[in-house]
Amino acid sequence: MAEKGGLERPLQFTLPGPPRTKKTHNQLVQAAASRGRGRPRVLPSPQFRQWNQAAQMWLARVRSENPGLPIRGPVNCRALFFRDAFRGDAVGYYQALADALGEARIVFDDQLIVSWDGSRLFKDHVNPRIEVELTPHPDTRAEEDDSPAAGTLAAEPGAAEPGAAEPGAAEPGAAVFWDQEQ
């Protein structure tokens, strides 16, 4: 790990077992209150709690093998989710993994995961797992500068203004089809 808790090299590990999201089958419960009436609270599903408990054990091992943790700088999390079935959406899986990484103190705060570049959802019912790679985020200016503009990207010289159409780009509202081989 680098000074200030940033990454010097990628951190790679695998979490075995079928990943779960927090949003699937949430439970609504009445929280106890001192005045006799409780507020409704949403609890994660039993499936997520079971997954998170197992993930915390594996993440404790990752933490023990990497004494410079928690990571305190912005990172990209490339996560390959090999699910046991086609269920859940990418955002739900990202949120569940980010919360688990924060709870295990792999990252100081899950808000330090500033991108999910390279992340994908797959199906592997024989060997479900999450393959994780944390890498330093290329734009670390937000860590060095507390100004409101910190972390924003400056335009390259000669770059088009934000919102301007690129040469050869489709008209706004036009259908765009992507070639499968890209």
C-alpha positions as a LaTeX table, in Angstrom:
\begin{tabular}{lrrr}
\hline
Residue & $x$ (\AA) & $y$ (\AA) & $z$ (\AA) \\
\hline
Met1 & 0.00 & 0.00 & 0.00 \\
Ala2 & 1.18 & 3.55 & $-0.67$ \\
Glu3 & 1.45 & 6.42 & 1.73 \\
Lys4 & $-1.88$ & 8.01 & 2.73 \\
Gly5 & $-3.53$ & 4.62 & 2.21 \\
Gly6 & $-3.55$ & 4.69 & $-1.59$ \\
Leu7 & $-2.73$ & 1.65 & $-3.69$ \\
Glu8 & 0.72 & 1.15 & $-5.19$ \\
Arg9 & $-0.27$ & $-2.04$ & $-7.00$ \\
Pro10 & $-3.56$ & $-3.76$ & $-7.85$ \\
Leu11 & $-5.21$ & $-5.72$ & $-5.06$ \\
Gln12 & $-6.80$ & $-8.92$ & $-6.42$ \\
Phe13 & $-8.89$ & $-11.54$ & $-4.65$ \\
Thr14 & $-11.85$ & $-13.86$ & $-5.17$ \\
Leu15 & $-14.95$ & $-14.16$ & $-3.00$ \\
Pro16 & $-16.35$ & $-17.68$ & $-3.48$ \\
Gly17 & $-20.05$ & $-18.48$ & $-3.50$ \\
Pro18 & $-23.05$ & $-16.96$ & $-5.25$ \\
Pro19 & $-23.14$ & $-13.17$ & $-4.91$ \\
Arg20 & $-26.30$ & $-11.52$ & $-3.59$ \\
Thr21 & $-27.73$ & $-8.02$ & $-3.74$ \\
Lys22 & $-29.18$ & $-6.11$ & $-0.82$ \\
Lys23 & $-32.34$ & $-5.16$ & $-2.69$ \\
Thr24 & $-33.78$ & $-8.62$ & $-3.34$ \\
His25 & $-36.54$ & $-9.55$ & $-0.87$ \\
Asn26 & $-35.87$ & $-6.78$ & 1.64 \\
Gln27 & $-37.78$ & $-7.07$ & 4.90 \\
Leu28 & $-39.83$ & $-4.23$ & 6.38 \\
Val29 & $-39.81$ & $-4.32$ & 10.19 \\
Gln30 & $-41.08$ & $-2.04$ & 12.93 \\
Ala31 & $-38.12$ & $-0.67$ & 14.88 \\
Ala32 & $-38.55$ & $-0.35$ & 18.63 \\
Ala33 & $-39.00$ & 3.16 & 19.94 \\
Ser34 & $-39.01$ & 4.70 & 23.40 \\
Arg35 & $-42.53$ & 6.09 & 22.97 \\
Gly36 & $-44.18$ & 2.81 & 22.08 \\
Arg37 & $-44.28$ & 3.37 & 18.31 \\
Gly38 & $-41.45$ & 2.35 & 16.09 \\
Arg39 & $-40.45$ & 3.58 & 12.68 \\
Pro40 & $-40.53$ & 1.14 & 9.80 \\
Arg41 & $-37.03$ & 0.00 & 8.79 \\
Val42 & $-35.93$ & $-1.91$ & 5.73 \\
Leu43 & $-33.54$ & $-4.75$ & 6.48 \\
Pro44 & $-31.51$ & $-6.61$ & 3.87 \\
Ser45 & $-32.78$ & $-10.03$ & 2.87 \\
Pro46 & $-31.70$ & $-13.16$ & 4.74 \\
Gln47 & $-29.91$ & $-14.26$ & 1.53 \\
Phe48 & $-27.83$ & $-11.06$ & 1.51 \\
Arg49 & $-27.05$ & $-11.30$ & 5.22 \\
Gln50 & $-25.85$ & $-14.88$ & 4.75 \\
Trp51 & $-23.69$ & $-13.88$ & 1.76 \\
Asn52 & $-22.28$ & $-10.86$ & 3.60 \\
Gln53 & $-21.37$ & $-12.97$ & 6.64 \\
Ala54 & $-19.39$ & $-15.37$ & 4.42 \\
Ala55 & $-17.85$ & $-12.48$ & 2.48 \\
Gln56 & $-16.68$ & $-10.84$ & 5.72 \\
Met57 & $-14.75$ & $-14.00$ & 6.63 \\
Trp58 & $-12.99$ & $-14.05$ & 3.26 \\
Leu59 & $-12.35$ & $-10.29$ & 3.38 \\
Ala60 & $-10.82$ & $-10.65$ & 6.87 \\
Arg61 & $-8.27$ & $-12.96$ & 5.28 \\
Val62 & $-7.59$ & $-10.43$ & 2.50 \\
Arg63 & $-7.12$ & $-7.73$ & 5.14 \\
Ser64 & $-4.72$ & $-9.87$ & 7.20 \\
Glu65 & $-2.60$ & $-10.52$ & 4.09 \\
Asn66 & $-2.44$ & $-6.79$ & 3.22 \\
Pro67 & $-1.35$ & $-4.82$ & 6.31 \\
Gly68 & $-1.63$ & $-1.41$ & 4.57 \\
Leu69 & $-5.42$ & $-1.60$ & 4.47 \\
Pro70 & $-7.83$ & 0.16 & 4.55 \\
Ile71 & $-7.41$ & 1.94 & 1.24 \\
Arg72 & $-7.87$ & 5.69 & 1.77 \\
Gly73 & $-7.61$ & 6.94 & $-1.81$ \\
Pro74 & $-9.92$ & 6.77 & $-4.83$ \\
Val75 & $-10.01$ & 3.39 & $-6.57$ \\
Asn76 & $-11.52$ & 1.60 & $-9.53$ \\
Cys77 & $-13.20$ & $-1.68$ & $-8.62$ \\
Arg78 & $-13.23$ & $-4.21$ & $-11.45$ \\
Ala79 & $-15.60$ & $-6.93$ & $-10.27$ \\
Leu80 & $-16.58$ & $-9.97$ & $-12.31$ \\
Phe81 & $-19.77$ & $-11.37$ & $-10.80$ \\
Phe82 & $-20.25$ & $-15.04$ & $-11.67$ \\
Arg83 & $-23.83$ & $-15.61$ & $-10.51$ \\
Asp84 & $-25.56$ & $-18.94$ & $-10.04$ \\
Ala85 & $-28.58$ & $-17.67$ & $-12.02$ \\
Phe86 & $-29.55$ & $-14.70$ & $-14.17$ \\
Arg87 & $-30.98$ & $-12.47$ & $-11.44$ \\
Gly88 & $-30.28$ & $-9.02$ & $-10.04$ \\
Asp89 & $-28.88$ & $-5.97$ & $-11.76$ \\
Ala90 & $-25.34$ & $-4.64$ & $-11.91$ \\
Val91 & $-26.01$ & $-1.68$ & $-9.60$ \\
Gly92 & $-27.42$ & $-3.96$ & $-6.90$ \\
Tyr93 & $-24.31$ & $-6.15$ & $-7.03$ \\
Tyr94 & $-22.01$ & $-3.10$ & $-7.02$ \\
Gln95 & $-23.75$ & $-1.69$ & $-3.94$ \\
Ala96 & $-23.57$ & $-5.00$ & $-2.08$ \\
Leu97 & $-19.87$ & $-5.47$ & $-2.82$ \\
Ala98 & $-19.01$ & $-1.85$ & $-1.99$ \\
Asp99 & $-20.81$ & $-2.12$ & 1.36 \\
Ala100 & $-19.00$ & $-5.40$ & 2.12 \\
Leu101 & $-15.61$ & $-3.86$ & 1.25 \\
Gly102 & $-16.35$ & $-0.91$ & 3.53 \\
Glu103 & $-17.61$ & $-3.08$ & 6.39 \\
Ala104 & $-14.47$ & $-5.26$ & 6.17 \\
Arg105 & $-12.28$ & $-2.12$ & 6.12 \\
Ile106 & $-10.73$ & $-3.04$ & 2.77 \\
Val107 & $-11.61$ & 0.52 & 1.76 \\
Phe108 & $-11.93$ & 3.23 & 4.38 \\
Asp109 & $-15.26$ & 4.34 & 2.91 \\
Asp110 & $-17.17$ & 2.77 & 0.02 \\
Gln111 & $-17.45$ & 6.26 & $-1.52$ \\
Leu112 & $-13.75$ & 5.88 & $-2.43$ \\
Ile113 & $-14.83$ & 3.40 & $-5.12$ \\
Val114 & $-15.21$ & 6.03 & $-7.81$ \\
Ser115 & $-15.53$ & 3.75 & $-10.84$ \\
Trp116 & $-16.49$ & 0.20 & $-11.78$ \\
Asp117 & $-14.65$ & 0.07 & $-15.11$ \\
Gly118 & $-14.37$ & $-3.47$ & $-16.45$ \\
Ser119 & $-17.07$ & $-4.91$ & $-14.17$ \\
Arg120 & $-19.43$ & $-7.48$ & $-15.68$ \\
Leu121 & $-22.20$ & $-9.93$ & $-14.77$ \\
Phe122 & $-21.84$ & $-13.56$ & $-15.85$ \\
Lys123 & $-23.53$ & $-16.85$ & $-15.04$ \\
Asp124 & $-21.61$ & $-19.84$ & $-13.69$ \\
His125 & $-23.94$ & $-22.14$ & $-11.74$ \\
Val126 & $-21.09$ & $-24.61$ & $-11.09$ \\
Asn127 & $-18.61$ & $-22.12$ & $-9.55$ \\
Pro128 & $-20.34$ & $-18.84$ & $-8.56$ \\
Arg129 & $-17.96$ & $-16.18$ & $-7.23$ \\
Ile130 & $-16.80$ & $-12.57$ & $-7.46$ \\
Glu131 & $-13.35$ & $-11.85$ & $-8.87$ \\
Val132 & $-12.26$ & $-8.43$ & $-7.57$ \\
Glu133 & $-9.42$ & $-6.16$ & $-8.64$ \\
Leu134 & $-8.94$ & $-2.80$ & $-6.93$ \\
Thr135 & $-6.63$ & $-0.36$ & $-8.73$ \\
Pro136 & $-5.68$ & 3.26 & $-8.08$ \\
His137 & $-8.01$ & 5.62 & $-9.87$ \\
Pro138 & $-6.10$ & 7.69 & $-12.44$ \\
Asp139 & $-7.65$ & 10.98 & $-11.32$ \\
Thr140 & $-6.48$ & 11.35 & $-7.72$ \\
Arg141 & $-6.68$ & 15.14 & $-7.56$ \\
Ala142 & $-9.76$ & 14.92 & $-5.30$ \\
Glu143 & $-7.50$ & 13.44 & $-2.60$ \\
Glu144 & $-5.08$ & 16.41 & $-2.83$ \\
Asp145 & $-7.53$ & 19.30 & $-3.21$ \\
Asp146 & $-10.60$ & 20.12 & $-1.13$ \\
Ser147 & $-11.93$ & 22.75 & $-3.57$ \\
Pro148 & $-15.41$ & 22.22 & $-5.09$ \\
Ala149 & $-13.82$ & 21.51 & $-8.48$ \\
Ala150 & $-11.57$ & 18.80 & $-7.09$ \\
Gly151 & $-11.89$ & 15.55 & $-8.96$ \\
Thr152 & $-13.33$ & 17.12 & $-12.11$ \\
Leu153 & $-11.51$ & 16.41 & $-15.31$ \\
Ala154 & $-10.00$ & 19.28 & $-17.27$ \\
Ala155 & $-10.68$ & 19.31 & $-21.00$ \\
Glu156 & $-7.83$ & 18.30 & $-23.27$ \\
Pro157 & $-6.50$ & 21.16 & $-25.44$ \\
Gly158 & $-8.49$ & 21.20 & $-28.64$ \\
Ala159 & $-11.25$ & 19.00 & $-27.16$ \\
Ala160 & $-14.87$ & 19.70 & $-27.99$ \\
Glu161 & $-16.97$ & 21.56 & $-25.46$ \\
Pro162 & $-19.10$ & 19.39 & $-23.17$ \\
Gly163 & $-22.37$ & 18.54 & $-24.87$ \\
Ala164 & $-21.01$ & 19.26 & $-28.37$ \\
Ala165 & $-21.57$ & 16.51 & $-30.90$ \\
Glu166 & $-18.51$ & 14.66 & $-32.14$ \\
Pro167 & $-17.89$ & 14.60 & $-35.88$ \\
Gly168 & $-19.88$ & 11.75 & $-37.39$ \\
Ala169 & $-22.00$ & 11.33 & $-34.24$ \\
Ala170 & $-25.69$ & 10.49 & $-34.57$ \\
Glu171 & $-28.22$ & 13.27 & $-34.24$ \\
Pro172 & $-29.81$ & 13.62 & $-30.80$ \\
Gly173 & $-32.69$ & 11.18 & $-30.50$ \\
Ala174 & $-31.47$ & 9.00 & $-33.37$ \\
Ala175 & $-31.24$ & 5.27 & $-32.75$ \\
Val176 & $-27.68$ & 3.97 & $-32.41$ \\
Phe177 & $-26.85$ & 0.29 & $-32.84$ \\
Trp178 & $-23.56$ & $-1.06$ & $-31.59$ \\
Asp179 & $-21.58$ & $-3.60$ & $-33.56$ \\
Gln180 & $-21.29$ & $-6.86$ & $-31.57$ \\
Glu181 & $-17.57$ & $-7.11$ & $-32.35$ \\
Gln182 & $-16.54$ & $-3.80$ & $-30.74$ \\
\hline
\end{tabular}
